Amino acid sequence: MRTGRCSDPSHRSGAERVGRRVLFRDPVALPPDGTSTTAVRAGDIGYWPPGRALALFYGPTPLSTGTDPVPASAVNLVGRIAGDASKLRAAKGARKVRIERA
């Protein structure tokens, strides 16, 4: 994950699932930036300004019409999941998510 975009690159927070996306809140409020987009792929990590949250995309979301995730609104791309993002499906029921620098 690129650093300097959220409060701490080794971040822990309660997780919320929406479709095949994991959201967790960040105390830092950031505006949209030059990476802001709604075109994301499984494995992308985006900061969602309206929700002040990081989103880990690992498959289709409620707005998807195909296999790619579609965020509710534009996200600032901040990184990629190292490895197989679909493994997040197996974490169903997890209450915590931890992001670390690769």
Rosetta blueprint (number, residue, H / E / L):
1 M L
2 R L
3 T L
4 G L
5 R L
6 C L
7 S L
8 D L
9 P L
10 S L
11 H E
12 R E
13 S E
14 G E
15 A L
16 E E
17 R E
18 V L
19 G L
20 R L
21 R E
22 V E
23 L E
24 F E
25 R E
26 D L
27 P L
28 V L
29 A L
30 L L
31 P L
32 P L
33 D L
34 G L
35 T L
36 S E
37 T E
38 T L
39 A L
40 V L
41 R L
42 A L
43 G L
44 D E
45 I E
46 G E
47 Y E
48 W E
49 P H
50 P H
51 G H
52 R L
53 A E
54 L E
55 A E
56 L E
57 F E
58 Y L
59 G L
60 P L
61 T L
62 P L
63 L L
64 S L
65 T L
66 G L
67 T L
68 D L
69 P L
70 V L
71 P L
72 A L
73 S L
74 A L
75 V E
76 N E
77 L E
78 V E
79 G E
80 R E
81 I L
82 A L
83 G L
84 D L
85 A H
86 S H
87 K H
88 L H
89 R H
90 A H
91 A H
92 K L
93 G L
94 A L
95 R L
96 K E
97 V E
98 R E
99 I E
100 E L
101 R L
102 A L
